[in-house]
């Protein structure tokens, strides 16, 4: 069986946007409104149910493979969020953060990463302190207007519907890792046969 023809990436971003997103070592993501659509379902017994996009999840995994550390900083805490973060293998996460900046700074310090090496994606006012300090700020299409106004990139996708993946893809293209990661998906575990 012949090897598949190499894929040429079809995804593209404006050159000036890619220049702004170069040199980043970490990316911080909010959960509600970014990794989910922002709606919170509460069952009759008080359990929280959230829907996550598999596109976003794969994007976060690719980000880590591409050498950019994915970080989750969320204002809420729930078993559903903890399960999703664990399933994705994200090692750095803060849950129930009332002050996102206060919990993020020590995390970045421990990783040896400065704000000039960070991308951040959020959708509402509690995310603004991170977005304003990050070297590259991203917001989903349905983010609050004040958040969209400070973002270097507003995704075409809505939160919970591929917005985080779009951000991940942009960061990977800017880092020069996207094409290699795409090519790596064309082989199977048995050596490409």
C-alpha positions in Angstrom: 0.0 0.0 0.0 1.4 3.4 -1.0 2.0 6.1 1.6 -0.5 8.9 1.5 0.4 12.0 -0.4 1.6 14.8 1.9 -1.0 17.2 3.1 -0.4 20.9 2.6 -2.0 22.9 5.4 -5.0 24.9 4.2 -5.3 26.9 7.4 -3.9 30.4 7.2 -3.7 33.5 9.3 -2.7 37.1 8.6 1.1 37.5 8.7 0.9 40.4 11.2 -1.2 38.2 13.5 1.3 35.4 13.3 4.2 37.8 14.1 2.4 38.9 17.2 1.9 35.3 18.3 5.5 34.2 17.9 7.8 33.2 20.7 5.1 32.1 23.1 5.8 29.3 25.6 2.4 29.0 27.4 -1.3 29.6 26.7 -3.9 30.2 29.4 -7.5 29.2 28.8 -10.7 30.1 30.7 -13.3 27.3 30.8 -16.9 28.7 30.9 -17.4 30.6 27.7 -14.1 29.4 26.1 -13.9 25.6 26.5 -17.6 25.5 26.9 -20.5 27.5 25.4 -20.8 29.3 28.8 -24.0 27.6 29.8 -24.1 25.7 33.0 -26.5 22.8 33.5 -27.4 22.0 37.1 -29.2 18.7 37.7 -31.9 18.2 40.4 -29.2 16.9 42.8 -27.0 19.9 42.3 -24.5 18.3 39.9 -23.0 20.4 37.2 -23.0 19.2 33.6 -21.0 20.9 30.9 -20.4 20.2 27.2 -16.9 20.4 25.8 -15.8 20.3 22.2 -13.5 17.5 21.0 -12.0 20.0 18.5 -10.9 22.1 21.4 -9.6 19.2 23.4 -7.5 17.9 20.5 -6.2 21.4 20.0 -5.0 21.6 23.6 -3.2 18.3 23.2 -1.6 19.5 20.0 -0.5 22.7 21.7 1.4 20.6 24.4 3.0 18.5 21.7 4.0 21.6 19.9 6.0 22.8 22.9 3.4 25.4 24.2 2.2 24.7 27.8 -1.6 24.7 28.0 -2.8 26.2 31.3 -6.4 26.3 32.6 -7.5 29.1 35.0 -11.2 29.1 35.8 -13.4 30.9 38.2 -15.6 27.9 38.8 -14.8 24.5 40.1 -16.7 21.3 39.3 -16.0 17.6 38.9 -16.9 17.9 35.2 -14.1 20.5 34.6 -11.6 18.6 36.6 -12.4 15.4 34.7 -12.0 17.1 31.3 -8.7 18.8 32.3 -7.4 15.4 33.6 -8.6 13.6 30.5 -6.6 16.1 28.3 -3.5 15.6 30.4 -3.2 19.3 31.3 -0.8 19.4 34.2 -1.3 23.1 35.1 -4.8 24.2 36.2 -6.3 26.4 38.8 -10.0 26.0 39.8 -12.3 28.3 41.6 -10.1 31.4 41.1 -11.8 34.5 42.3 -8.7 36.6 41.3 -7.2 35.0 38.2 -4.2 37.2 38.1 -3.3 36.4 41.8 -3.3 32.6 41.1 -1.7 32.8 37.7 1.4 34.9 38.5 2.9 32.3 40.9 2.2 29.5 38.4 4.0 31.3 35.7 6.9 32.1 38.1 7.2 28.4 39.0 7.3 27.5 35.2 9.9 30.2 34.6 7.6 31.9 32.0 7.1 35.6 31.7 4.0 37.4 30.5 5.9 38.3 27.2 5.8 34.5 26.5 2.1 34.0 27.2 -1.1 33.8 25.2 -4.4 34.0 27.0 -8.0 33.3 25.9 -11.0 34.5 27.9 -14.5 35.7 27.3 -15.6 37.9 30.2 -14.5 40.6 32.6 -12.7 38.3 35.1 -10.3 37.3 32.3 -9.3 40.9 31.5 -6.3 41.1 33.9 -4.8 38.1 32.1 -5.6 39.2 28.6 -4.1 42.7 29.2 -0.8 41.3 30.5 -0.4 38.5 28.0 1.7 39.0 24.9 -1.2 37.7 22.8 -4.8 37.9 23.8 -7.6 35.8 22.1 -11.3 35.8 22.5 -14.2 33.7 21.2 -16.7 35.2 18.8 -19.3 35.4 21.5 -17.1 37.0 24.2 -18.2 40.2 25.9 -17.6 43.3 23.9 -15.0 44.7 26.3 -13.0 41.4 26.0 -13.2 41.4 22.2 -11.9 45.0 22.2 -8.6 44.0 23.9 -8.1 40.8 21.9 -5.4 40.6 19.2 -7.6 37.9 17.6 -11.3 37.2 17.9 -12.1 33.7 16.7 -14.7 32.9 14.0 -15.9 30.1 16.3 -17.9 30.6 19.4 -16.9 29.4 22.9 -17.3 25.7 23.3 -17.6 25.2 19.5 -14.0 25.2 18.4 -12.8 28.7 19.5 -10.0 27.3 21.6 -8.9 25.1 18.7 -8.7 28.1 16.5 -6.5 29.8 19.0 -4.3 26.7 19.4 -4.0 26.3 15.6 -3.0 30.0 15.3 -0.3 29.6 18.0 1.0 26.4 16.4 1.2 28.0 13.0 3.0 31.0 14.5 5.5 28.6 16.3 6.1 26.8 13.0 4.8 23.5 14.4 1.4 23.2 12.7 2.5 21.5 9.5 4.7 18.9 11.3 1.9 18.0 13.7 -0.6 17.7 10.8 1.9 15.4 8.9 2.3 13.3 12.0 -1.4 12.5 11.9 -1.0 10.8 8.5 0.7 7.7 9.9 -0.7 5.1 12.1 0.8 3.4 15.2 1.9 0.5 13.1 4.3 2.6 11.1 2.0 4.0 8.4 1.0 0.8 6.7 
